[in-house]
Amino acid sequence: PFTGMQKAVSKNMEATLSVPIFRVSRVIQTDKFDQLYQSVKPKGVSVSALLAKAVAMATEQYPIMNSAYDPSGGTVFNKDINIAMAVAIDGGLITPTLKYANERNIMELAENWRELVDKAKAGTLAPDEYNSGTFTISNLGMFGVSQFDAILPPGQGSILAIGGTQEAVVPDKQAVLGLKVVKQMTVTLTCDHRQIYGADAALFLKALANIMENNIETLLL
């Protein structure tokens, strides 16, 4: 039989089956992101903390991605950007949440994330630490998954599924042979189509790619 947590996960998965969703994918080059991670890894900063910060900054530019559908017919714009990230634990799945992720520096987010993961594994997370998310990230890249779709959590408008980094050959006018090898990952955004439209999702992913490919230093501000 299911544990209490498994029953809760199952119930949440079924709760969004009636929500009209759509998905948008984009390939993002990660060379600069990987370099930044290697530079801050010795300080205890994880990939998860960096991803949460990048997503929060992109969400700040497009608040509709941080919204929820109002059953009475409308859009609820959440004033706080709380990034929930799926964590697999014994007996189920839980989403520890980094609150105010757009406002806090990366060192603070990294420390908070370590605390949340430890609590999640120990089963001591307070409800507000796992049910306060306004935008969710699900990352299976570390398991070698190249691309996947995520199920929208109840009460949220967006969830971003992150695949693993892979090498690819792309055109480069400055290269001798006109080609270069880069690292890239595929991200897939699932959205509630009742208040979020395709153009919103595309612009959000463009902003996220711009942060990770061209303005990676802003994650450290």
C-alpha positions, 0 to 999 in steps of 0.5 A, a space after each residue: 500500500 501507498 505511504 502517506 507521502 505517496 498518496 499525497 503525490 498521487 492525489 496531486 498528480 491527478 488534481 491537474 489532469 483537468 488543467 489545459 496545458 501546453 509545453 514549449 522546449 528550448 536548447 540552452 548552451 551551458 558552457 558559461 554556466 558550467 564554468 561559473 558552477 566550477 568557480 563557486 562549487 568550492 564555496 558550497 554552491 550547487 547547480 540547483 541553487 544556480 538554476 533556481 536563481 536563474 529561473 527566478 531572475 527570468 520569472 521576474 521579467 515575466 511575472 505571468 510565469 509566476 501566476 496561478 489561475 483563479 477558478 472564478 475567472 482570472 489570474 492571481 499574480 504571486 508577489 513573491 517568487 518562490 522556486 520549488 525544486 523536486 527532490 526524490 526521497 525514500 518513499 516519494 517525492 517532495 518539493 523544498 522551496 527557496 523563497 524570495 529566490 529573486 531577491 537573495 544572493 547565491 550564497 544565501 540560496 545555496 546554504 538554504 538549499 542544503 538545509 532544505 535537502 537535509 530536512 527533506 531526507 530526514 523528513 523534518 520539512 515544515 509544510 511551509 517549506 514544501 508547499 509554498 512554491 509559485 514556480 517549480 523546477 524538476 531536474 533529471 539531468 544528473 540521471 542522464 535524461 536528455 529531455 522530458 516533460 513534467 506534470 504541472 503542480 496544483 495551484 501553479 502556472 509553470 513547471 520547468 523540466 531540465 534535461 542533462 548537458 550534452 555536447 553538440 557541434 554548432 556553426 561558428 563564423 569565427 572558428 577555422 572550420 566554421 564549427 565549434 563544440 558546445 555544451 547544451 541542455 534541453 529545457 521544457 516548460 509546462 504551463 497552464 494555458 488558461 492564463 499563460 500563452 505560448 508567446 509568454 512561455 517563449 519569451 520566458 525561455 528566451 530570457 532564461 537562455 540570455 541569462 545563462 548564455 550571455 549574462 551569467 555573472 548576474 547570478 552572483 549579484 
